[in-house]
């Protein structure tokens, strides 16, 4: 997997429209997902560090206004990641990812990414046609259509869908699978529910749900479950802390700031 996917996974699970066009036909969706976890105006920022060295900053924000894509109301979610300090000199990253997520079905209608990693550049727009189970990807002047499973997600919408899950009904050790389309391929985003815990953050202590995302074998990560993710054990389910074991060491991500959550976090 490319470094851009690695960075987004660390950001998202611990990330102006390119063209404002729509499918000719409107999309009717029967699926309704009960969502008490997030809404418009949410903004969460993270600090990613390698030991004591700051490596990157990440921001996940839901726009205050609802967007219309495929004639459906959607949350517009931006995930922005950038390297800082010494890491910015070694491997400069300026990545922006965007997903338009149906407010009722919690499924994506459009996904965008604008990648700047050293000299590497890529801009892509993906439209999802859920009535036909297709993803239409446009890169520069090339457009490809892919057949995808029913209720397919992009990486960002998959993360937000996981936030709607009631973990009181999930057994410890159980693996949750979310079909995900990325870079022309379909993956199964697999996350194992480890259990509940309490962690300390700069804001205080918090009850958390511990998750372990399973990542396909690649040259960046160490082992099949190289990531530990702690999310708030409340209706928000936002990541408070993450640790990632890489072949070259470990990265940690900590909550830096937040606002606009559906419910206040109960620090103690």
C-alpha positions as CSV (number, residue, x, y, z in Angstrom):
1,X,0.0,0.0,0.0
2,X,1.1,3.5,-0.7
3,X,2.4,5.9,2.0
4,X,-0.7,8.0,1.6
5,X,-3.0,5.2,2.6
6,X,-0.6,4.4,5.6
7,X,-0.9,8.0,6.8
8,X,-4.6,8.2,6.4
9,X,-5.2,5.0,8.3
10,X,-3.0,6.2,11.1
11,X,-4.9,9.5,11.2
12,X,-8.4,8.3,10.6
13,X,-8.6,5.2,12.6
14,X,-6.1,6.2,15.4
15,X,-7.3,10.8,8.1
16,X,-13.6,22.8,-3.1
17,X,-14.9,20.0,-5.2
18,X,-12.6,19.0,-8.0
19,X,-15.8,18.8,-10.2
20,X,-19.3,19.5,-9.0
21,X,-21.1,17.0,-11.2
22,X,-23.6,14.3,-10.3
23,X,-25.0,11.1,-11.7
24,X,-27.9,11.7,-14.1
25,X,-30.2,9.6,-11.9
26,X,-31.0,10.3,-8.3
27,X,-30.3,7.6,-5.8
28,X,-32.9,6.1,-3.6
29,X,-31.5,4.5,-0.4
30,X,-33.5,2.2,1.9
31,X,-30.7,1.8,4.4
32,X,-31.0,3.9,7.6
33,X,-28.2,3.8,10.2
34,X,-29.1,5.1,13.7
35,X,-26.5,7.8,14.4
36,X,-26.0,9.5,17.7
37,X,-22.2,9.8,17.3
38,X,-21.5,12.7,15.1
39,X,-23.1,15.6,13.2
40,X,-22.2,18.9,11.4
41,X,-19.6,21.2,12.9
42,X,-17.4,18.5,14.6
43,X,-13.7,19.2,14.5
44,X,-11.0,17.0,16.1
45,X,-7.2,17.6,15.8
46,X,-4.4,15.2,16.6
47,X,-0.6,15.2,17.2
48,X,1.4,12.4,15.7
49,X,4.8,11.9,17.2
50,X,7.8,9.5,17.0
51,X,9.0,9.3,20.5
52,X,9.5,12.9,21.7
53,X,9.7,14.2,18.1
54,X,6.6,15.7,16.5
55,X,6.0,13.9,13.2
56,X,2.7,15.1,11.9
57,X,-0.6,16.9,12.5
58,X,-4.0,15.7,11.5
59,X,-7.4,17.3,11.5
60,X,-10.8,15.6,11.0
61,X,-13.7,18.0,10.5
62,X,-17.4,17.8,9.5
63,X,-18.5,20.9,7.7
64,X,-21.2,23.0,9.3
65,X,-23.4,22.9,6.2
66,X,-24.9,19.7,4.6
67,X,-24.0,19.1,1.0
68,X,-26.2,17.6,-1.7
69,X,-24.7,14.8,-3.8
70,X,-26.7,12.4,-6.0
71,X,-29.7,14.5,-4.7
72,X,-29.0,13.2,-1.2
73,X,-28.1,15.2,1.9
74,X,-24.5,14.4,2.9
75,X,-22.0,15.2,5.6
76,X,-18.9,16.8,4.1
77,X,-15.9,15.4,6.0
78,X,-12.4,16.7,5.5
79,X,-9.3,14.8,6.7
80,X,-6.1,16.8,6.5
81,X,-2.7,15.5,7.3
82,X,0.7,17.2,7.2
83,X,4.2,16.4,8.4
84,X,5.9,18.9,10.7
85,X,9.4,19.7,12.0
86,X,12.3,17.3,11.1
87,X,9.8,14.9,9.4
88,X,8.8,17.7,7.1
89,X,12.4,18.0,5.9
90,X,12.8,14.3,5.3
91,X,9.4,13.4,3.8
92,X,7.1,16.3,3.2
93,X,3.4,15.4,3.2
94,X,0.4,17.6,2.5
95,X,-2.6,15.4,2.1
96,X,-6.3,16.3,1.9
97,X,-9.0,13.7,1.8
98,X,-12.7,14.3,1.6
99,X,-15.8,12.2,1.8
100,X,-19.5,13.1,1.3
101,X,-21.4,10.7,3.5
102,X,-25.2,10.2,3.3
103,X,-26.7,11.5,6.5
104,X,-29.2,8.6,6.7
105,X,-27.4,5.6,5.2
106,X,-23.9,6.6,6.4
107,X,-22.5,5.6,3.0
108,X,-20.3,7.6,0.7
109,X,-21.6,9.3,-2.5
110,X,-18.3,11.0,-3.4
111,X,-14.7,10.7,-2.3
112,X,-11.8,13.0,-3.1
113,X,-8.1,12.9,-2.4
114,X,-5.4,15.5,-3.1
115,X,-2.0,14.0,-2.4
116,X,1.3,15.8,-2.1
117,X,4.1,13.6,-0.8
118,X,7.6,15.0,-1.7
119,X,7.4,15.1,-5.5
120,X,4.5,12.7,-5.8
121,X,1.2,14.2,-6.7
122,X,-2.2,12.7,-7.2
123,X,-5.8,14.0,-7.5
124,X,-8.7,11.6,-7.7
125,X,-12.5,11.9,-7.5
126,X,-14.7,8.8,-6.9
127,X,-18.4,8.8,-7.3
128,X,-20.4,5.9,-5.8
129,X,-23.6,4.7,-7.5
130,X,-25.1,2.5,-4.8
131,X,-28.1,1.5,-6.9
132,X,-25.8,-0.1,-9.4
133,X,-23.0,-1.1,-6.9
134,X,-20.4,0.8,-8.9
135,X,-17.6,3.2,-8.1
136,X,-16.5,5.6,-10.9
137,X,-12.9,6.9,-10.4
138,X,-11.5,9.9,-12.3
139,X,-7.8,10.7,-12.3
140,X,-6.7,13.5,-14.6
141,X,-8.6,12.7,-17.8
142,X,-8.9,9.0,-17.2
143,X,-12.2,7.6,-15.9
144,X,-12.7,4.0,-14.8
145,X,-15.8,2.2,-13.5
146,X,-15.5,-0.6,-10.9
147,X,-18.0,-3.1,-9.7
148,X,-18.2,-3.1,-5.9
149,X,-20.0,-4.9,-3.2
150,X,-23.3,-3.6,-1.8
151,X,-23.0,-0.9,0.8
152,X,-19.4,-0.1,-0.1
153,X,-17.5,2.5,1.9
154,X,-14.5,4.7,1.3
155,X,-11.8,4.9,4.0
156,X,-13.3,7.9,5.7
157,X,-17.0,6.8,5.6
158,X,-15.9,3.4,6.9
159,X,-14.4,5.1,10.0
160,X,-17.6,7.1,10.6
161,X,-19.8,4.1,10.2
162,X,-17.7,2.3,12.9
163,X,-18.5,5.1,15.2
164,X,-22.2,4.3,15.0
165,X,-21.8,0.7,16.2
166,X,-23.1,-0.3,19.7
167,X,-20.2,-2.1,21.2
168,X,-22.4,-3.3,24.1
169,X,-23.6,-5.9,21.5
170,X,-20.1,-6.9,20.3
171,X,-18.2,-9.7,22.0
172,X,-14.5,-9.3,23.0
173,X,-12.3,-10.6,20.2
174,X,-15.0,-10.2,17.6
175,X,-14.0,-8.8,14.2
176,X,-16.1,-6.2,12.5
177,X,-15.7,-6.1,8.7
178,X,-16.5,-3.1,6.5
179,X,-16.1,-3.4,2.7
180,X,-14.0,-0.5,1.5
181,X,-13.0,0.8,-1.9
182,X,-9.6,2.5,-2.3
183,X,-7.2,3.1,-5.2
184,X,-9.2,0.8,-7.6
185,X,-9.5,-2.1,-5.2
186,X,-12.0,-3.4,-2.7
187,X,-10.6,-4.2,0.8
188,X,-12.3,-5.5,3.9
189,X,-11.6,-3.0,6.6
190,X,-11.3,-5.4,9.6
191,X,-11.3,-4.2,13.2
192,X,-11.1,-6.4,16.2
193,X,-12.9,-5.3,19.4
194,X,-10.4,-5.9,22.2
195,X,-12.4,-4.7,25.2
196,X,-12.8,-1.7,27.5
197,X,-10.1,0.3,29.5
198,X,-9.3,3.6,31.0
199,X,-6.5,5.8,29.7
200,X,-4.9,9.2,30.7
201,X,-4.8,12.1,28.3
202,X,-3.9,15.8,28.6
203,X,-7.6,16.5,29.2
204,X,-7.8,13.9,32.0
205,X,-8.7,10.3,32.3
206,X,-11.4,8.7,30.2
207,X,-13.2,5.4,29.7
208,X,-12.3,3.9,26.3
209,X,-13.1,1.2,23.9
210,X,-9.9,-0.5,22.6
211,X,-9.8,-1.6,19.0
212,X,-7.2,-3.3,16.9
213,X,-7.4,-2.6,13.1
214,X,-6.1,-5.5,11.0
215,X,-3.8,-4.3,8.2
216,X,-2.8,-6.3,5.1
217,X,0.9,-7.3,5.2
218,X,3.1,-4.6,3.7
219,X,6.6,-3.1,4.1
220,X,5.5,-0.3,6.4
221,X,3.7,-2.0,9.3
222,X,5.0,-4.6,11.7
223,X,2.7,-7.7,12.1
224,X,-1.0,-8.2,11.2
225,X,-2.3,-6.0,14.0
226,X,0.2,-3.3,14.3
227,X,-2.2,-0.6,15.5
228,X,-3.9,-0.1,18.9
229,X,-6.7,2.4,18.9
230,X,-8.5,3.8,22.0
231,X,-11.8,5.5,21.3
232,X,-14.0,7.3,23.8
233,X,-16.5,4.9,25.5
234,X,-19.5,7.1,24.9
235,X,-21.8,8.0,22.0
236,X,-19.1,10.1,20.3
237,X,-16.6,7.2,19.9
238,X,-13.8,9.6,18.8
239,X,-10.2,8.3,18.8
240,X,-8.3,9.6,21.9
241,X,-5.1,7.8,21.4
242,X,-3.4,5.4,18.9
243,X,-0.1,3.5,18.7
244,X,1.3,2.1,15.4
245,X,4.2,-0.4,15.2
246,X,6.2,0.3,12.1
247,X,9.2,-1.6,10.7
248,X,11.3,1.5,11.7
249,X,9.8,2.1,15.2
250,X,6.5,3.2,16.7
251,X,4.3,6.2,16.0
252,X,1.8,7.5,18.6
253,X,-1.2,9.8,18.0
254,X,-2.8,11.9,20.8
255,X,-5.8,14.1,20.9
256,X,-4.8,17.7,20.6
257,X,-8.1,19.6,20.5
258,X,-11.8,19.0,19.8
259,X,-15.0,20.9,19.5
260,X,-18.5,20.5,18.2
261,X,-19.0,16.9,19.5
262,X,-22.5,15.6,19.9
263,X,-21.9,15.0,23.6
264,X,-19.3,16.3,26.0
265,X,-16.6,13.7,26.9
266,X,-16.8,12.7,30.6
267,X,-13.2,13.3,31.8
268,X,-12.3,12.4,35.4
